[in-house]
Amino acid sequence: MSPFSVTERSPQGGSRLLEVVGELDLAVADQLRSALDAIPADVPLVVIDLERCAFLDSTGLAVILAAHQELEGSGRRLVVAAPTRQVERILEITGLTKDGFVLDSVEEALAE
Amino acid sequence: MRLPAAAENIAVIRTEVGARAASLGMSQSGILDLQTIVSEACANVVKYAYDDDLQGPLEVELHPDGERVNLYVRDHGSGIRPGPSSDTPSLKLGLLLIGALSQRFSLSSEAGAGTELKVVMALDSRKS
């Protein structure tokens, strides 16, 4: 099991990419929250890369949804990309795989 | 297993429960669902069972029952009480996930005597 980490990158067009590695649960959700809070308010698009996120629970999901709500409220976008099997199941159950919130790849997400 | 109700122990419990379920012949998809359920249940204990960051005991058991498994998550805290802490988005999501991923679940709580969650799941997810 990989230790949990969140790495921020600035790929293109002023967007921000947050690469989540490991299991996102109650113990580490604050790390993602801190990374999201550190993103400048003028960044138009935030992509959370879940390709290496092995696990997601409701605490982690609540952090993602709170950030999504905040960005959408200010006319910006937050999407998640490349969910693993368990993560995609959670997103499906909670009805979040509709409306373009979940993309299959980071490339697709950055093209938003 | 019995561990202090601390957030850093939840991943340990997920791993142990996954290994136990695999030894019982549970399907891989079932194991992932079971790990999600136990993680949600344990997180609720960590967040709500004990006052003032006391790391009281968190007990988890997994027992085979024919073509099913019974998961028990137990604490010895203050019991479920109505209030602001019982109305958070995360708690609602957690219970939604437990309900969606299990065949059935039940919660029993007694003021001052703790709470027990029982979850029933099929060993073969195709039969759930």
gemmi code that builds the backbone of each chain (N, CA, C; Angstrom):
import gemmi

chains = {
    "A": [
        ("MET", (0.856, -1.195, 0.000), (0.000, 0.000, 0.000), (0.893, 1.247, 0.000)),
        ("SER", (0.666, 2.140, -0.994), (1.478, 3.357, -1.077), (1.079, 4.323, 0.020)),
        ("PRO", (2.055, 5.002, 0.626), (1.713, 6.048, 1.589), (0.884, 7.123, 0.905)),
        ("PHE", (0.023, 7.773, 1.658), (-0.841, 8.773, 1.075), (-0.059, 10.037, 0.734)),
        ("SER", (-0.354, 10.614, -0.420), (0.252, 11.897, -0.775), (-0.653, 12.636, -1.750)),
        ("VAL", (-0.509, 13.942, -1.748), (-1.182, 14.795, -2.725), (-0.113, 15.688, -3.328)),
        ("THR", (0.024, 15.635, -4.653), (1.027, 16.428, -5.360), (0.325, 17.374, -6.306)),
        ("GLU", (0.700, 18.641, -6.234), (0.081, 19.641, -7.107), (0.971, 19.904, -8.309)),
        ("ARG", (0.347, 19.969, -9.462), (1.065, 20.334, -10.692), (0.267, 21.425, -11.403)),
        ("SER", (1.000, 22.166, -12.251), (0.367, 23.231, -13.039), (0.562, 22.896, -14.513)),
        ("PRO", (-0.321, 22.074, -15.076), (-0.073, 21.566, -16.432), (-0.168, 22.606, -17.546)),
        ("GLN", (-1.249, 23.333, -17.630), (-1.430, 24.254, -18.751), (-2.635, 25.141, -18.495)),
        ("GLY", (-2.664, 26.257, -19.193), (-3.844, 27.109, -19.187), (-4.279, 27.603, -17.829)),
        ("GLY", (-3.334, 27.658, -16.891), (-3.678, 28.166, -15.568), (-4.408, 27.182, -14.698)),
        ("SER", (-4.592, 25.928, -15.164), (-5.297, 24.939, -14.353), (-4.366, 24.328, -13.315)),
        ("ARG", (-4.944, 23.608, -12.389), (-4.167, 22.899, -11.366), (-4.564, 21.433, -11.368)),
        ("LEU", (-3.567, 20.579, -11.253), (-3.781, 19.138, -11.197), (-3.310, 18.638, -9.836)),
        ("LEU", (-4.202, 17.979, -9.109), (-3.833, 17.382, -7.823), (-3.804, 15.862, -7.987)),
        ("GLU", (-2.620, 15.292, -7.845), (-2.465, 13.841, -7.976), (-2.568, 13.207, -6.592)),
        ("VAL", (-3.599, 12.391, -6.422), (-3.826, 11.724, -5.135), (-3.276, 10.305, -5.218)),
        ("VAL", (-2.419, 9.966, -4.279), (-1.835, 8.622, -4.246), (-2.154, 7.980, -2.904)),
        ("GLY", (-2.611, 6.736, -2.946), (-2.873, 6.003, -1.712), (-4.353, 5.969, -1.376)),
        ("GLU", (-4.645, 5.767, -0.101), (-6.015, 5.600, 0.362), (-6.489, 6.880, 1.050)),
        ("LEU", (-7.545, 7.465, 0.470), (-8.069, 8.744, 0.954), (-9.193, 8.462, 1.938)),
        ("ASP", (-8.871, 8.549, 3.231), (-9.872, 8.277, 4.256), (-9.785, 9.331, 5.352)),
        ("LEU", (-10.450, 9.064, 6.454), (-10.544, 10.036, 7.542), (-9.179, 10.481, 8.032)),
        ("ALA", (-8.222, 9.538, 8.039), (-6.914, 9.843, 8.617), (-6.139, 10.880, 7.824)),
        ("VAL", (-6.394, 10.958, 6.515), (-5.562, 11.804, 5.651), (-6.353, 12.843, 4.872)),
        ("ALA", (-7.666, 12.875, 5.034), (-8.491, 13.775, 4.215), (-8.087, 15.232, 4.388)),
        ("ASP", (-7.596, 15.591, 5.562), (-7.173, 16.978, 5.793), (-6.039, 17.384, 4.873)),
        ("GLN", (-5.218, 16.422, 4.442), (-4.116, 16.746, 3.533), (-4.669, 17.200, 2.180)),
        ("LEU", (-5.707, 16.536, 1.718), (-6.318, 16.964, 0.456), (-7.006, 18.310, 0.636)),
        ("ARG", (-7.663, 18.474, 1.764), (-8.340, 19.736, 2.052), (-7.331, 20.893, 2.036)),
        ("SER", (-6.187, 20.684, 2.652), (-5.157, 21.725, 2.689), (-4.649, 22.033, 1.283)),
        ("ALA", (-4.467, 20.995, 0.481), (-3.988, 21.209, -0.886), (-5.006, 21.999, -1.703)),
        ("LEU", (-6.268, 21.688, -1.512), (-7.314, 22.419, -2.236), (-7.409, 23.868, -1.742)),
        ("ASP", (-7.276, 24.058, -0.455), (-7.359, 25.417, 0.101), (-6.199, 26.292, -0.371)),
        ("ALA", (-5.082, 25.660, -0.727), (-3.890, 26.418, -1.142), (-3.941, 26.863, -2.590)),
        ("ILE", (-4.914, 26.395, -3.344), (-5.009, 26.767, -4.761), (-5.526, 28.202, -4.870)),
        ("PRO", (-4.833, 29.042, -5.628), (-5.270, 30.443, -5.742), (-6.690, 30.570, -6.269)),
        ("ALA", (-7.347, 31.629, -5.880), (-8.762, 31.815, -6.200), (-9.008, 32.111, -7.672)),
        ("ASP", (-7.927, 32.403, -8.433), (-8.133, 32.726, -9.847), (-7.874, 31.534, -10.775)),
        ("VAL", (-7.653, 30.351, -10.216), (-7.439, 29.158, -11.044), (-8.784, 28.679, -11.585)),
        ("PRO", (-8.935, 28.624, -12.927), (-10.252, 28.331, -13.497), (-10.667, 26.862, -13.437)),
        ("LEU", (-9.671, 25.962, -13.430), (-9.991, 24.540, -13.492), (-9.078, 23.759, -12.548)),
        ("VAL", (-9.673, 22.950, -11.691), (-8.928, 22.054, -10.809), (-9.309, 20.633, -11.178)),
        ("VAL", (-8.286, 19.811, -11.432), (-8.513, 18.400, -11.743), (-7.904, 17.564, -10.625)),
        ("ILE", (-8.699, 16.688, -10.057), (-8.194, 15.761, -9.053), (-7.972, 14.416, -9.737)),
        ("ASP", (-6.719, 14.034, -9.853), (-6.325, 12.794, -10.529), (-6.416, 11.649, -9.521)),
        ("LEU", (-7.330, 10.711, -9.787), (-7.560, 9.599, -8.854), (-6.997, 8.267, -9.379)),
        ("GLU", (-6.150, 8.336, -10.415), (-5.648, 7.112, -11.031), (-4.875, 6.237, -10.040)),
        ("ARG", (-4.220, 6.867, -9.074), (-3.454, 6.111, -8.085), (-4.082, 6.203, -6.696)),
        ("CYS", (-5.354, 6.587, -6.663), (-6.082, 6.635, -5.395), (-6.758, 5.286, -5.218)),
        ("ALA", (-6.228, 4.484, -4.323), (-6.693, 3.104, -4.185), (-8.003, 2.978, -3.431)),
        ("PHE", (-8.354, 4.024, -2.673), (-9.541, 3.918, -1.829), (-10.064, 5.307, -1.528)),
        ("LEU", (-11.380, 5.432, -1.487), (-12.024, 6.701, -1.157), (-13.189, 6.421, -0.223)),
        ("ASP", (-13.258, 7.181, 0.876), (-14.413, 7.021, 1.763), (-15.230, 8.309, 1.773)),
        ("SER", (-16.272, 8.343, 2.592), (-17.174, 9.490, 2.570), (-16.494, 10.757, 3.083)),
        ("THR", (-15.475, 10.600, 3.946), (-14.766, 11.790, 4.437), (-13.996, 12.435, 3.299)),
        ("GLY", (-13.289, 11.633, 2.537), (-12.562, 12.142, 1.382), (-13.503, 12.713, 0.342)),
        ("LEU", (-14.601, 12.024, 0.122), (-15.579, 12.499, -0.849), (-16.179, 13.831, -0.403)),
        ("ALA", (-16.425, 13.974, 0.871), (-16.980, 15.232, 1.382), (-16.012, 16.389, 1.147)),
        ("VAL", (-14.724, 16.150, 1.279), (-13.722, 17.186, 1.005), (-13.786, 17.583, -0.471)),
        ("ILE", (-13.849, 16.599, -1.344), (-13.908, 16.870, -2.785), (-15.184, 17.636, -3.132)),
        ("LEU", (-16.299, 17.213, -2.583), (-17.568, 17.863, -2.901), (-17.627, 19.296, -2.355)),
        ("ALA", (-17.057, 19.525, -1.187), (-17.044, 20.879, -0.632), (-16.239, 21.808, -1.538)),
        ("ALA", (-15.100, 21.306, -2.017), (-14.278, 22.119, -2.918), (-15.003, 22.351, -4.237)),
        ("HIS", (-15.662, 21.321, -4.738), (-16.429, 21.435, -5.979), (-17.497, 22.516, -5.845)),
        ("GLN", (-18.199, 22.481, -4.735), (-19.268, 23.464, -4.502), (-18.692, 24.876, -4.434)),
        ("GLU", (-17.566, 25.025, -3.779), (-16.957, 26.345, -3.648), (-16.504, 26.884, -5.009)),
        ("LEU", (-15.841, 26.018, -5.784), (-15.355, 26.486, -7.086), (-16.510, 26.793, -8.028)),
        ("GLU", (-17.488, 25.893, -8.066), (-18.621, 26.114, -8.959), (-19.349, 27.406, -8.581)),
        ("GLY", (-19.384, 27.705, -7.292), (-20.058, 28.919, -6.833), (-19.385, 30.200, -7.305)),
        ("SER", (-18.102, 30.076, -7.642), (-17.385, 31.253, -8.121), (-17.084, 31.141, -9.611)),
        ("GLY", (-17.852, 30.338, -10.300), (-17.729, 30.256, -11.753), (-16.549, 29.444, -12.251)),
        ("ARG", (-15.956, 28.644, -11.398), (-14.797, 27.824, -11.800), (-15.210, 26.359, -11.843)),
        ("ARG", (-14.265, 25.486, -12.224), (-14.602, 24.074, -12.388), (-13.693, 23.193, -11.550)),
        ("LEU", (-14.272, 22.149, -10.983), (-13.487, 21.094, -10.352), (-14.046, 19.767, -10.845)),
        ("VAL", (-13.165, 18.929, -11.376), (-13.571, 17.607, -11.832), (-12.585, 16.579, -11.282)),
        ("VAL", (-13.013, 15.326, -11.294), (-12.121, 14.237, -10.900), (-11.885, 13.361, -12.129)),
        ("ALA", (-10.732, 12.702, -12.145), (-10.358, 11.933, -13.337), (-9.801, 10.565, -12.968)),
        ("ALA", (-10.019, 9.626, -13.858), (-9.419, 8.289, -13.826), (-9.625, 7.547, -12.516)),
        ("PRO", (-10.857, 7.451, -12.048), (-11.069, 6.754, -10.774), (-10.763, 5.264, -10.883)),
        ("THR", (-10.206, 4.714, -9.823), (-10.000, 3.273, -9.741), (-11.329, 2.597, -9.422)),
        ("ARG", (-11.299, 1.278, -9.384), (-12.533, 0.510, -9.290), (-13.380, 0.842, -8.063)),
        ("GLN", (-12.724, 0.840, -6.890), (-13.493, 1.121, -5.669), (-13.992, 2.556, -5.664)),
        ("VAL", (-13.149, 3.457, -6.137), (-13.507, 4.873, -6.143), (-14.680, 5.117, -7.091)),
        ("GLU", (-14.623, 4.501, -8.260), (-15.714, 4.686, -9.222), (-17.026, 4.153, -8.652)),
        ("ARG", (-16.957, 3.059, -7.912), (-18.171, 2.488, -7.309), (-18.781, 3.480, -6.328)),
        ("ILE", (-17.944, 4.125, -5.531), (-18.440, 5.123, -4.582), (-19.075, 6.296, -5.321)),
        ("LEU", (-18.428, 6.742, -6.381), (-18.950, 7.874, -7.143), (-20.271, 7.510, -7.832)),
        ("GLU", (-20.387, 6.270, -8.275), (-21.640, 5.828, -8.901), (-22.781, 5.782, -7.895)),
        ("ILE", (-22.509, 5.204, -6.738), (-23.550, 5.067, -5.715), (-24.063, 6.428, -5.279)),
        ("THR", (-23.171, 7.386, -5.211), (-23.565, 8.723, -4.751), (-24.038, 9.610, -5.898)),
        ("GLY", (-24.219, 9.014, -7.067), (-24.809, 9.739, -8.188), (-23.914, 10.777, -8.827)),
        ("LEU", (-22.606, 10.666, -8.632), (-21.708, 11.722, -9.095), (-21.083, 11.453, -10.461)),
        ("THR", (-21.383, 10.309, -11.066), (-20.772, 10.010, -12.365), (-21.560, 10.604, -13.522)),
        ("LYS", (-22.592, 11.330, -13.190), (-23.337, 12.037, -14.231), (-22.839, 13.480, -14.332)),
        ("ASP", (-23.303, 14.191, -15.318), (-23.093, 15.641, -15.437), (-21.641, 16.068, -15.565)),
        ("GLY", (-20.793, 15.174, -16.056), (-19.435, 15.581, -16.388), (-18.504, 15.829, -15.220)),
        ("PHE", (-18.853, 15.360, -14.035), (-17.983, 15.563, -12.874), (-16.821, 14.572, -12.862)),
        ("VAL", (-17.037, 13.407, -13.449), (-16.023, 12.351, -13.462), (-15.597, 12.104, -14.902)),
        ("LEU", (-14.296, 12.260, -15.165), (-13.758, 12.014, -16.498), (-12.883, 10.764, -16.486)),
        ("ASP", (-12.769, 10.140, -17.647), (-12.039, 8.875, -17.707), (-10.530, 9.049, -17.587)),
        ("SER", (-10.029, 10.215, -17.990), (-8.581, 10.416, -17.984), (-8.253, 11.849, -17.612)),
        ("VAL", (-7.016, 12.035, -17.188), (-6.542, 13.387, -16.876), (-6.531, 14.232, -18.140)),
        ("GLU", (-6.140, 13.640, -19.263), (-6.075, 14.393, -20.512), (-7.456, 14.942, -20.874)),
        ("GLU", (-8.453, 14.091, -20.740), (-9.812, 14.510, -21.031), (-10.249, 15.617, -20.068)),
        ("ALA", (-9.856, 15.473, -18.818), (-10.240, 16.470, -17.813), (-9.587, 17.820, -18.086)),
        ("LEU", (-8.318, 17.814, -18.498), (-7.608, 19.070, -18.744), (-8.094, 19.765, -20.006)),
        ("ALA", (-8.778, 19.003, -20.850), (-9.315, 19.581, -22.074), (-10.644, 20.294, -21.832)),
        ("GLU", (-11.139, 20.212, -20.573), (-12.424, 20.834, -20.242), (-12.388, 22.349, -20.464)),
    ],
    "B": [
        ("MET", (-11.084, -8.101, 16.124), (-9.957, -7.272, 16.533), (-10.461, -6.099, 17.357)),
        ("ARG", (-9.576, -5.602, 18.209), (-9.941, -4.505, 19.097), (-8.790, -3.524, 19.104)),
        ("LEU", (-9.056, -2.292, 18.696), (-8.034, -1.260, 18.584), (-8.573, 0.032, 19.160)),
        ("PRO", (-7.702, 0.957, 19.513), (-8.192, 2.283, 19.903), (-8.906, 2.945, 18.723)),
        ("ALA", (-9.961, 3.672, 19.025), (-10.733, 4.356, 17.985), (-9.964, 5.583, 17.502)),
        ("ALA", (-8.969, 5.332, 16.665), (-8.146, 6.400, 16.099), (-8.172, 6.286, 14.586)),
        ("ALA", (-8.143, 7.436, 13.919), (-8.263, 7.446, 12.456), (-7.178, 6.602, 11.788)),
        ("GLU", (-5.990, 6.620, 12.334), (-4.890, 5.886, 11.693), (-5.057, 4.375, 11.784)),
        ("ASN", (-5.965, 3.912, 12.603), (-6.212, 2.466, 12.708), (-7.229, 1.962, 11.689)),
        ("ILE", (-7.915, 2.865, 11.021), (-8.958, 2.434, 10.090), (-8.356, 1.678, 8.901)),
        ("ALA", (-7.256, 2.141, 8.386), (-6.620, 1.449, 7.264), (-6.141, 0.058, 7.676)),
        ("VAL", (-5.656, -0.057, 8.889), (-5.235, -1.372, 9.408), (-6.424, -2.325, 9.435)),
        ("ILE", (-7.544, -1.828, 9.900), (-8.752, -2.655, 9.983), (-9.229, -3.041, 8.594)),
        ("ARG", (-9.178, -2.104, 7.646), (-9.576, -2.429, 6.263), (-8.741, -3.596, 5.729)),
        ("THR", (-7.459, -3.519, 5.958), (-6.562, -4.566, 5.454), (-6.871, -5.912, 6.111)),
        ("GLU", (-7.044, -5.900, 7.421), (-7.317, -7.150, 8.145), (-8.652, -7.754, 7.717)),
        ("VAL", (-9.661, -6.917, 7.600), (-10.985, -7.412, 7.205), (-10.940, -7.951, 5.777)),
        ("GLY", (-10.211, -7.273, 4.913), (-10.069, -7.752, 3.542), (-9.408, -9.113, 3.479)),
        ("ALA", (-8.368, -9.274, 4.258), (-7.664, -10.555, 4.282), (-8.561, -11.659, 4.841)),
        ("ARG", (-9.293, -11.348, 5.887), (-10.205, -12.340, 6.489), (-11.293, -12.721, 5.488)),
        ("ALA", (-11.846, -11.727, 4.809), (-12.898, -12.013, 3.829), (-12.358, -12.862, 2.680)),
        ("ALA", (-11.146, -12.584, 2.247), (-10.544, -13.381, 1.177), (-10.372, -14.833, 1.619)),
        ("SER", (-9.983, -15.021, 2.871), (-9.798, -16.394, 3.382), (-11.125, -17.139, 3.465)),
        ("LEU", (-12.226, -16.404, 3.528), (-13.556, -17.028, 3.569), (-14.116, -17.254, 2.176)),
        ("GLY", (-13.362, -16.837, 1.148), (-13.794, -17.051, -0.222), (-14.651, -15.947, -0.807)),
        ("MET", (-14.649, -14.785, -0.195), (-15.446, -13.682, -0.722), (-14.891, -13.231, -2.072)),
        ("SER", (-15.794, -12.796, -2.948), (-15.377, -12.301, -4.255), (-14.591, -11.002, -4.094)),
        ("GLN", (-13.759, -10.699, -5.077), (-12.934, -9.496, -5.007), (-13.795, -8.241, -4.928)),
        ("SER", (-14.855, -8.212, -5.722), (-15.714, -7.031, -5.678), (-16.406, -6.933, -4.320)),
        ("GLY", (-16.761, -8.080, -3.762), (-17.362, -8.084, -2.434), (-16.401, -7.580, -1.375)),
        ("ILE", (-15.142, -7.955, -1.514), (-14.122, -7.504, -0.558), (-13.989, -5.980, -0.606)),
        ("LEU", (-13.974, -5.425, -1.807), (-13.867, -3.964, -1.923), (-15.059, -3.294, -1.251)),
        ("ASP", (-16.248, -3.835, -1.471), (-17.440, -3.267, -0.831), (-17.367, -3.416, 0.687)),
        ("LEU", (-16.929, -4.574, 1.136), (-16.814, -4.809, 2.579), (-15.813, -3.843, 3.209)),
        ("GLN", (-14.722, -3.618, 2.531), (-13.718, -2.688, 3.056), (-14.277, -1.269, 3.120)),
        ("THR", (-15.078, -0.909, 2.148), (-15.720, 0.405, 2.196), (-16.659, 0.494, 3.400)),
        ("ILE", (-17.449, -0.537, 3.587), (-18.407, -0.546, 4.698), (-17.689, -0.448, 6.039)),
        ("VAL", (-16.682, -1.276, 6.243), (-16.004, -1.280, 7.537), (-15.289, 0.043, 7.762)),
        ("SER", (-14.778, 0.636, 6.695), (-14.116, 1.925, 6.825), (-15.108, 3.000, 7.247)),
        ("GLU", (-16.271, 3.006, 6.637), (-17.299, 3.990, 7.009), (-17.736, 3.789, 8.459)),
        ("ALA", (-17.957, 2.551, 8.833), (-18.419, 2.263, 10.195), (-17.368, 2.665, 11.221)),
        ("CYS", (-16.128, 2.356, 10.947), (-15.048, 2.698, 11.877), (-14.858, 4.214, 11.964)),
        ("ALA", (-14.981, 4.880, 10.836), (-14.858, 6.341, 10.842), (-15.941, 6.959, 11.721)),
        ("ASN", (-17.134, 6.406, 11.674), (-18.208, 6.921, 12.523), (-17.876, 6.742, 14.001)),
        ("VAL", (-17.277, 5.615, 14.344), (-16.872, 5.398, 15.734), (-15.820, 6.420, 16.139)),
        ("VAL", (-14.824, 6.603, 15.290), (-13.740, 7.537, 15.598), (-14.290, 8.959, 15.794)),
        ("LYS", (-15.231, 9.328, 14.938), (-15.716, 10.704, 14.959), (-16.749, 10.957, 16.047)),
        ("TYR", (-17.564, 9.953, 16.349), (-18.755, 10.256, 17.155), (-18.914, 9.468, 18.452)),
        ("ALA", (-18.178, 8.362, 18.612), (-18.496, 7.485, 19.738), (-18.031, 8.036, 21.087)),
        ("TYR", (-16.875, 8.664, 21.075), (-16.273, 9.047, 22.353), (-16.107, 10.552, 22.421)),
        ("ASP", (-16.220, 11.092, 23.596), (-16.105, 12.528, 23.799), (-14.649, 12.952, 23.944)),
        ("ASP", (-14.408, 14.221, 23.610), (-13.131, 14.876, 23.909), (-11.916, 14.092, 23.440)),
        ("ASP", (-11.996, 13.558, 22.228), (-10.854, 12.869, 21.613), (-10.365, 11.662, 22.406)),
        ("LEU", (-11.222, 11.128, 23.297), (-10.845, 9.891, 23.982), (-10.828, 8.755, 22.969)),
        ("GLN", (-9.740, 8.024, 22.903), (-9.656, 6.914, 21.959), (-10.104, 5.633, 22.637)),
        ("GLY", (-11.420, 5.533, 22.850), (-11.974, 4.323, 23.441), (-11.841, 3.159, 22.480)),
        ("PRO", (-12.286, 1.969, 22.898), (-12.113, 0.793, 22.051), (-13.026, 0.786, 20.835)),
        ("LEU", (-12.486, 0.257, 19.746), (-13.200, 0.017, 18.499), (-13.053, -1.464, 18.217)),
        ("GLU", (-14.179, -2.171, 18.167), (-14.149, -3.622, 17.988), (-14.748, -3.994, 16.649)),
        ("VAL", (-14.068, -4.864, 15.929), (-14.534, -5.305, 14.615), (-14.444, -6.825, 14.554)),
        ("GLU", (-15.529, -7.449, 14.138), (-15.543, -8.899, 13.978), (-16.182, -9.249, 12.643)),
        ("LEU", (-15.686, -10.325, 12.025), (-16.253, -10.813, 10.764), (-16.465, -12.310, 10.908)),
        ("HIS", (-17.712, -12.753, 10.760), (-18.029, -14.164, 10.960), (-18.741, -14.730, 9.740)),
        ("PRO", (-18.344, -15.911, 9.303), (-19.069, -16.542, 8.211), (-20.427, -17.061, 8.695)),
        ("ASP", (-21.382, -17.064, 7.761), (-22.726, -17.555, 8.086), (-23.313, -18.158, 6.813)),
        ("GLY", (-22.887, -19.368, 6.504), (-23.325, -20.000, 5.267), (-22.776, -19.251, 4.069)),
        ("GLU", (-23.684, -18.765, 3.215), (-23.261, -18.041, 2.027), (-23.116, -16.545, 2.289)),
        ("ARG", (-23.141, -16.186, 3.537), (-23.013, -14.766, 3.907), (-21.913, -14.582, 4.947)),
        ("VAL", (-21.588, -13.320, 5.152), (-20.716, -12.958, 6.267), (-21.435, -11.892, 7.082)),
        ("ASN", (-21.185, -11.938, 8.379), (-21.730, -10.926, 9.280), (-20.575, -10.090, 9.825)),
        ("LEU", (-20.653, -8.804, 9.609), (-19.651, -7.870, 10.103), (-20.247, -7.126, 11.295)),
        ("TYR", (-19.478, -7.057, 12.370), (-19.895, -6.304, 13.553), (-18.858, -5.224, 13.820)),
        ("VAL", (-19.323, -4.007, 14.016), (-18.459, -2.907, 14.432), (-19.077, -2.312, 15.687)),
        ("ARG", (-18.280, -2.263, 16.732), (-18.831, -1.989, 18.058), (-17.991, -0.951, 18.796)),
        ("ASP", (-18.640, -0.105, 19.544), (-17.914, 0.794, 20.440), (-18.584, 0.775, 21.806)),
        ("HIS", (-17.918, 1.369, 22.760), (-18.456, 1.439, 24.130), (-18.582, 2.902, 24.551)),
        ("GLY", (-19.010, 3.695, 23.603), (-19.121, 5.122, 23.844), (-20.476, 5.534, 24.379)),
        ("SER", (-20.827, 6.740, 24.047), (-21.990, 7.364, 24.670), (-23.308, 7.019, 23.978)),
        ("GLY", (-23.245, 6.286, 22.883), (-24.482, 5.958, 22.188), (-24.878, 7.061, 21.221)),
        ("ILE", (-25.765, 6.731, 20.308), (-26.187, 7.697, 19.294), (-27.106, 8.725, 19.936)),
        ("ARG", (-26.741, 9.995, 19.727), (-27.549, 11.072, 20.284), (-27.872, 12.056, 19.170)),
        ("PRO", (-29.098, 12.580, 19.136), (-29.416, 13.605, 18.142), (-28.657, 14.880, 18.444)),
        ("GLY", (-28.300, 15.609, 17.397), (-27.573, 16.857, 17.599), (-26.800, 17.218, 16.355)),
        ("PRO", (-26.061, 18.293, 16.404), (-25.336, 18.746, 15.215), (-24.382, 17.698, 14.659)),
        ("SER", (-23.727, 16.948, 15.535), (-22.748, 15.982, 15.052), (-23.405, 14.814, 14.347)),
        ("SER", (-24.700, 14.618, 14.564), (-25.388, 13.504, 13.917), (-26.055, 13.932, 12.620)),
        ("ASP", (-25.747, 15.130, 12.165), (-26.399, 15.628, 10.953), (-25.375, 16.195, 9.979)),
        ("THR", (-24.241, 15.554, 9.856), (-23.202, 16.050, 8.966), (-23.303, 15.357, 7.614)),
        ("PRO", (-22.853, 16.058, 6.549), (-22.884, 15.421, 5.217), (-22.112, 14.113, 5.172)),
        ("SER", (-20.963, 14.085, 5.860), (-20.137, 12.891, 5.840), (-20.862, 11.714, 6.480)),
        ("LEU", (-21.571, 11.939, 7.602), (-22.298, 10.850, 8.261), (-23.395, 10.330, 7.352)),
        ("LYS", (-24.105, 11.254, 6.711), (-25.182, 10.836, 5.807), (-24.628, 10.021, 4.651)),
        ("LEU", (-23.532, 10.497, 4.079), (-22.911, 9.754, 2.981), (-22.460, 8.379, 3.460)),
        ("GLY", (-21.882, 8.337, 4.637), (-21.386, 7.071, 5.164), (-22.495, 6.047, 5.327)),
        ("LEU", (-23.596, 6.467, 5.888), (-24.721, 5.537, 6.083), (-25.343, 5.153, 4.742)),
        ("LEU", (-25.373, 6.095, 3.808), (-25.877, 5.788, 2.462), (-25.036, 4.685, 1.835)),
        ("LEU", (-23.710, 4.808, 1.966), (-22.821, 3.808, 1.379), (-22.990, 2.452, 2.053)),
        ("ILE", (-23.091, 2.452, 3.371), (-23.284, 1.180, 4.090), (-24.570, 0.507, 3.627)),
        ("GLY", (-25.624, 1.265, 3.499), (-26.896, 0.709, 3.063), (-26.862, 0.207, 1.636)),
        ("ALA", (-26.178, 0.955, 0.767), (-26.145, 0.593, -0.651), (-25.279, -0.630, -0.922)),
        ("LEU", (-24.265, -0.836, -0.112), (-23.292, -1.894, -0.384), (-23.586, -3.196, 0.356)),
        ("SER", (-24.507, -3.188, 1.284), (-24.780, -4.385, 2.077), (-26.124, -4.986, 1.703)),
        ("GLN", (-26.309, -6.275, 2.086), (-27.638, -6.881, 1.916), (-28.600, -6.283, 2.929)),
        ("ARG", (-28.121, -6.141, 4.136), (-28.899, -5.445, 5.155), (-27.968, -5.046, 6.281)),
        ("PHE", (-28.395, -4.048, 7.042), (-27.621, -3.654, 8.197), (-28.571, -3.211, 9.295)),
        ("SER", (-28.067, -3.292, 10.526), (-28.860, -2.845, 11.663), (-27.947, -2.156, 12.652)),
        ("LEU", (-28.514, -1.202, 13.324), (-27.760, -0.391, 14.277), (-28.477, -0.471, 15.610)),
        ("SER", (-27.750, -0.818, 16.649), (-28.357, -0.792, 17.971), (-27.487, 0.060, 18.872)),
        ("SER", (-28.139, 0.894, 19.654), (-27.409, 1.844, 20.481), (-28.137, 2.042, 21.786)),
        ("GLU", (-27.383, 2.145, 22.836), (-27.964, 2.389, 24.145), (-27.206, 3.533, 24.798)),
        ("ALA", (-27.900, 4.504, 25.297), (-27.263, 5.669, 25.905), (-26.263, 5.227, 26.960)),
        ("GLY", (-25.028, 5.673, 26.787), (-23.998, 5.366, 27.762), (-23.404, 3.980, 27.675)),
        ("ALA", (-23.913, 3.164, 26.766), (-23.439, 1.775, 26.701), (-22.908, 1.400, 25.327)),
        ("GLY", (-22.828, 2.355, 24.430), (-22.203, 2.069, 23.148), (-23.165, 1.738, 22.032)),
        ("THR", (-22.563, 1.441, 20.892), (-23.329, 1.208, 19.663), (-22.748, 0.014, 18.943)),
        ("GLU", (-23.621, -0.773, 18.354), (-23.174, -1.893, 17.522), (-23.844, -1.812, 16.164)),
        ("LEU", (-23.001, -1.903, 15.128), (-23.493, -1.993, 13.758), (-23.302, -3.421, 13.306)),
        ("LYS", (-24.353, -4.021, 12.757), (-24.246, -5.339, 12.151), (-24.562, -5.221, 10.675)),
        ("VAL", (-23.684, -5.777, 9.843), (-23.861, -5.727, 8.393), (-23.815, -7.142, 7.851)),
        ("VAL", (-24.725, -7.458, 6.964), (-24.766, -8.771, 6.330), (-24.430, -8.603, 4.848)),
        ("MET", (-23.498, -9.425, 4.370), (-23.123, -9.380, 2.952), (-22.999, -10.796, 2.418)),
        ("ALA", (-23.232, -10.938, 1.128), (-23.058, -12.228, 0.469), (-21.580, -12.474, 0.204)),
        ("LEU", (-21.156, -13.729, 0.350), (-19.783, -14.073, 0.007), (-19.558, -13.912, -1.486)),
        ("ASP", (-20.555, -14.302, -2.264), (-20.475, -14.152, -3.703), (-21.343, -12.964, -4.076)),
        ("SER", (-20.741, -11.878, -4.549), (-21.501, -10.650, -4.804), (-22.553, -10.833, -5.884)),
        ("ARG", (-22.399, -11.866, -6.710), (-23.398, -12.097, -7.760), (-24.712, -12.565, -7.165)),
        ("LYS", (-24.647, -13.038, -5.913), (-25.847, -13.547, -5.273), (-26.447, -12.529, -4.307)),
        ("SER", (-25.913, -11.310, -4.312), (-26.422, -10.303, -3.357), (-27.654, -9.580, -3.882)),
    ],
}
model = gemmi.Model(1)
for chain_id, residues in chains.items():
    chain = gemmi.Chain(chain_id)
    for i, (resn, *xyz) in enumerate(residues, 1):
        res = gemmi.Residue()
        res.name, res.seqid = resn, gemmi.SeqId(i, " ")
        for name, pos in zip(("N", "CA", "C"), xyz):
            atom = gemmi.Atom()
            atom.name, atom.element = name, gemmi.Element(name[0])
            atom.pos, atom.b_iso = gemmi.Position(*pos), 0.0
            res.add_atom(atom)
        chain.add_residue(res)
    model.add_chain(chain)
structure = gemmi.Structure()
structure.add_model(model)
structure.setup_entities()
